[in-house]
Amino acid sequence: MDLEVEAVEEIDETAVPTGVDAADYVLYGGKGGVGKTTMAAATALASARDGTATLVVSTDPAHSLSDTLETTIPADPERIREDVPLYAAEIDPEEAVGDGPFDAEGGLGGMGGLGQLLGGGGPMGGMSGQGEQAGSAGPGAEDDATAADPLAGPMPGMDEAAAMRLLLEYMDDERFDRVIVDTAPTGHTLRLLELPELLDSMMGRLLKLRQRLSGLFDSLPFGGGDDDQGADMEDLEVLRERIERLRAVLRDPAKTDFRIVMVPEELSVMESQRLLDRLDSFGVPVETVVVNRVMQDLADVADVEGDWFVSPDLDDCEFCQRRWQVQQNALTEAQDLFRGHDVKRVPLFADEVRGENLLRVVAACLD
């Protein structure tokens, strides 16, 4: 059956609510491809439309925030709308590693060669527990360079550390009353939260190594004198304290709402449950679970008026009926697993969700 679908060019202002009821910091997380960027962009736009100075920031290396908002998003926070106080930034992990206490050559620049000590080719390589990532890339020029110089490239895990450092700066920025974060896929997000323990382990192993090597430490190619190594430990301690402070904010339900995004499929439900369990183990509050791309009429999930929405034909389309049955099973499971959380549904749109019109509708579904 052929359906004539016209792009949504305009939606009545009165048909979509303005503003959001949300915490100061809202983080959207979940498996890749479930719509985290869409939810973050929609929430940020609705927040700014209410007059709240809002920053939306993406920490996902595969950025799509620019496409969703249909405007160029800079690496550092800048205002992207004149009519509403909306700011945006897309963190480039590689560039972020080269800023502040990190550098792209040794991983932890300006720290007495500590990055070389902890890097994949150093005597304490693999400290981050991400060793499989360091060697997982396919053959290419970058791998050849790494083979020639095992200390080349950033220390594994430093992109997450850099992203977390920048997030802390953004949360302290007085320009913003609310920060909306489009996080990287699940694994990357969890590694961000694990960094304080990782740095504690790194510092502990550094102290043991210094004790074992004693006076020989000065002769190692990555080392300087005692003053250099003392500075290394101080810098690591500063980094650890900053990350601990950020994690304290993430754990405060009065300030932070981590929202899990999923699609109505069994595998996505299972992944979301695992994420919820891990976040709970970190003490990170999860108030909202968003189920995206549900084959329901818009009127069933949001208080939005208008006859422009094209719904799946659940009466005559066998494909739609079978997919809806799959979704119903997943939705039932999700309702049971996430009991006690606010489960929001966002319908499957006939149009690609990008630009202000449909983002405002998505925000209404999240309200």
C-alpha positions in Angstrom: 0.0 0.0 0.0 1.4 3.4 -1.0 1.1 6.3 1.4 1.5 9.9 0.4 3.6 11.5 3.1 4.3 15.3 3.1 7.1 16.8 5.1 6.0 18.8 8.1 6.6 22.4 7.2 4.8 24.2 10.0 3.1 23.3 13.3 0.6 25.6 15.1 2.4 27.4 18.0 -0.6 26.7 20.3 -0.5 23.0 19.5 2.8 22.3 21.2 3.6 23.1 24.9 6.6 25.4 25.6 9.3 24.7 28.2 10.3 21.6 30.1 10.0 20.4 33.7 13.6 19.1 34.2 16.6 19.0 36.5 19.5 21.4 36.1 21.5 18.6 34.4 19.8 16.2 32.1 21.8 13.3 30.5 20.5 11.1 27.8 22.1 7.7 27.5 21.6 4.3 26.0 22.6 2.1 23.1 23.8 3.7 19.9 21.1 4.6 17.4 18.1 4.7 19.7 17.6 8.5 19.4 19.6 10.1 22.3 20.6 13.0 20.2 17.0 13.7 19.1 15.8 13.7 22.8 18.7 15.9 23.9 18.1 18.4 21.1 14.3 18.4 21.7 14.7 19.0 25.4 17.3 21.7 25.0 15.2 23.6 22.4 12.0 23.4 24.6 14.0 24.6 27.6 15.5 27.5 25.8 12.0 28.5 24.4 10.9 28.9 28.0 13.6 31.5 28.5 16.0 29.2 30.3 19.6 29.6 29.2 20.4 26.1 28.1 23.4 24.3 26.8 23.1 21.1 24.8 26.4 19.3 24.5 27.3 16.0 22.7 30.1 13.7 24.0 29.4 11.1 21.4 32.4 10.8 18.9 29.9 10.2 16.1 28.2 13.6 16.3 24.8 14.2 14.8 23.7 17.2 16.9 24.4 19.6 14.1 22.3 17.6 11.7 19.4 17.3 14.2 19.4 21.0 14.9 20.1 21.9 11.3 22.9 24.3 12.2 26.7 24.2 12.7 27.7 23.2 16.2 31.1 24.4 17.4 33.5 22.5 19.6 33.2 25.1 22.4 29.8 26.3 23.7 28.4 29.1 21.6 24.9 30.6 21.3 23.3 29.1 18.2 20.0 31.0 18.3 19.2 34.7 18.5 15.6 34.4 19.5 16.1 31.9 22.4 19.0 31.4 24.8 20.2 28.1 23.3 23.9 27.2 23.3 25.5 24.1 21.9 28.8 22.3 21.7 30.1 19.0 20.2 33.1 17.8 22.1 35.8 16.4 19.8 37.6 13.8 22.0 40.9 14.0 20.1 41.0 17.8 20.4 39.9 17.7 24.0 42.7 15.3 24.9 45.1 17.9 23.6 43.8 20.6 25.8 44.3 21.3 29.5 46.2 18.6 31.4 46.2 16.3 28.4 48.1 16.2 25.2 47.8 14.1 22.0 51.3 12.8 22.2 51.6 11.3 25.6 48.1 11.3 26.9 48.9 13.4 30.0 50.9 16.4 28.7 52.9 18.5 31.0 53.1 15.8 33.6 56.7 14.7 33.5 56.2 12.0 30.8 53.5 10.3 32.8 51.5 9.6 29.6 54.4 7.7 28.2 54.7 5.7 31.4 51.0 4.7 31.3 50.6 4.4 27.6 50.2 1.2 25.7 53.9 0.8 25.1 55.1 1.9 28.6 55.9 -0.4 31.5 52.5 0.3 33.0 50.5 0.1 29.8 46.9 -0.9 29.8 46.2 1.0 33.0 42.8 2.0 31.8 41.5 -1.5 31.3 40.8 -0.5 27.7 43.8 -2.4 26.2 41.5 -4.1 23.6 40.6 -0.7 22.2 44.2 0.4 21.7 44.8 -2.5 19.3 41.4 -2.9 17.9 41.7 -0.6 14.9 42.2 -2.0 11.5 45.4 -1.7 9.5 46.3 1.8 8.3 48.7 4.7 8.6 47.8 5.3 12.2 48.6 1.7 13.1 51.9 1.9 11.3 52.8 5.0 13.2 51.9 3.4 16.5 53.9 0.3 15.6 57.0 2.5 14.9 56.5 4.4 18.1 54.5 2.5 20.7 54.2 5.7 22.8 52.4 7.6 20.0 48.8 8.6 20.4 46.7 9.3 23.4 46.6 7.0 26.4 43.5 4.8 26.3 40.7 6.3 28.3 41.9 9.8 28.0 39.2 10.8 25.6 36.6 10.0 28.3 38.7 11.9 30.9 38.9 14.9 28.6 35.1 14.8 28.0 34.4 14.6 31.7 36.7 17.5 32.4 35.0 19.7 29.8 31.5 18.7 31.2 32.6 19.9 34.6 33.7 23.2 33.1 30.3 23.6 31.4 28.4 22.8 34.5 30.3 25.5 36.3 29.7 28.1 33.5 27.4 30.8 34.8 26.0 31.4 31.3 23.9 28.3 31.6 20.9 27.5 33.8 20.5 24.0 32.4 22.9 21.6 30.7 21.5 18.8 28.4 24.0 16.1 27.6 23.8 13.7 24.6 26.2 11.0 25.9 28.2 8.5 24.0 26.8 5.0 23.7 26.5 3.0 26.9 30.0 1.6 27.2 31.6 5.0 26.9 29.3 6.6 29.4 30.1 3.9 32.0 33.8 4.4 31.5 33.3 8.1 32.3 31.8 7.1 35.6 34.6 4.6 36.4 37.4 7.1 35.9 37.8 8.1 39.6 38.6 4.5 40.6 40.8 4.1 37.6 42.9 7.1 38.6 43.1 5.9 42.2 44.5 2.6 40.8 46.9 4.4 38.5 48.3 6.5 41.4 48.6 3.5 43.6 50.6 1.6 41.0 52.8 4.6 40.3 53.7 4.8 44.0 54.6 1.1 44.1 56.7 1.4 40.9 58.6 4.4 42.4 59.3 2.4 45.5 60.6 -0.6 43.5 62.8 1.5 41.3 63.9 3.9 44.0 67.1 5.7 42.8 67.0 4.2 39.3 63.8 6.1 38.5 65.8 9.2 37.3 67.5 7.2 34.6 64.3 5.9 33.0 63.5 7.6 29.6 60.0 8.7 30.8 61.1 10.0 34.1 62.6 13.1 35.6 63.6 13.8 39.1 61.6 13.4 42.3 60.1 16.9 41.7 58.8 15.8 38.3 57.2 12.7 39.7 55.8 14.6 42.6 54.2 17.0 40.2 52.8 14.0 38.3 51.0 12.7 41.4 49.7 16.2 42.2 48.3 16.6 38.7 46.6 13.2 38.9 45.2 14.0 42.3 43.7 17.3 40.9 42.2 15.4 38.0 40.7 12.8 40.3 39.2 15.4 42.6 37.6 17.2 39.7 36.1 14.0 38.4 34.9 13.1 41.9 33.2 16.5 42.1 31.4 15.9 38.8 30.3 12.5 39.8 28.9 14.0 43.0 26.7 16.3 40.9 25.6 13.3 38.7 24.6 11.4 41.9 22.4 14.3 43.2 18.8 13.7 42.2 18.0 17.3 43.0 20.3 18.4 40.3 20.6 15.5 37.8 18.3 13.3 35.8 19.9 10.6 33.7 17.4 9.5 31.1 17.7 6.2 29.4 16.6 6.0 25.8 15.5 2.8 24.1 13.4 1.4 21.3 10.6 -1.1 21.8 12.6 -4.2 21.0 13.7 -7.0 23.4 17.4 -6.5 22.9 17.1 -2.8 23.6 15.1 -3.4 26.7 17.8 -5.8 28.0 20.6 -3.3 27.2 18.6 -0.6 29.0 18.1 -2.8 32.0 21.9 -3.4 32.2 22.5 0.3 32.0 20.0 1.0 34.7 21.7 -1.5 37.0 25.1 -0.1 36.4 23.9 3.5 36.9 22.3 2.4 40.1 25.6 0.8 41.3 27.2 4.2 40.7 24.4 6.0 42.6 23.3 7.9 39.5 19.6 8.7 39.7 17.4 7.6 36.7 14.0 9.2 36.8 12.9 8.9 33.2 13.0 6.1 30.6 12.2 7.1 27.0 10.8 4.5 24.6 11.4 5.9 21.1 9.8 5.0 17.7 6.6 3.5 19.1 4.0 2.7 16.4 1.2 4.6 18.1 -0.8 7.7 17.2 0.7 10.9 18.4 -2.5 11.8 20.3 -2.1 8.6 22.3 1.3 9.7 23.8 1.3 13.5 23.8 -1.1 16.4 24.2 -0.5 17.7 20.7 -3.3 18.8 18.4 -3.4 18.6 14.6 -4.2 16.2 11.8 -0.7 16.3 10.1 0.6 13.2 11.9 0.7 10.0 9.7 0.2 6.9 11.9 1.0 3.3 10.9 -1.9 1.5 9.4 -2.6 -1.1 12.1 -5.9 -2.2 10.6 -4.9 -3.2 7.0 -1.1 -3.4 7.0 0.2 -6.9 8.0 3.8 -5.6 8.4 2.6 -2.9 10.7 0.6 -5.3 12.7 3.5 -7.7 13.2 5.9 -5.0 14.2 3.3 -3.6 16.6 3.0 -7.0 18.2 6.8 -7.1 18.7 6.7 -3.6 20.2 3.8 -4.4 22.5 5.7 -7.3 24.0 8.8 -5.1 24.5 6.6 -2.3 26.0 5.0 -4.7 28.4 8.4 -6.0 29.5 9.7 -2.4 29.8 6.8 -1.4 32.0 7.5 -4.2 34.4 11.3 -3.8 34.5 11.2 0.0 34.9 8.4 0.2 37.4 8.8 3.2 39.6 10.4 5.2 36.7 8.6 7.7 34.5 8.3 5.9 31.2 7.7 8.2 28.2 6.8 7.2 24.7 7.8 9.0 21.6 6.0 7.8 18.4 7.5 6.7 15.1 7.4 9.6 12.8 7.0 9.3 9.0 9.4 12.2 8.6 13.1 12.2 9.7 13.2 14.0 13.0 15.3 17.1 12.4 14.7 20.8 12.6 12.6 22.8 15.1 9.1 21.7 14.1 9.4 18.0 14.9 11.8 18.5 17.8 9.1 20.6 19.4 6.7 17.7 19.0 9.2 15.3 20.5 9.6 17.6 23.5 5.9 17.6 24.0 6.0 13.7 24.2 8.7 14.1 26.9 6.8 16.7 28.9 
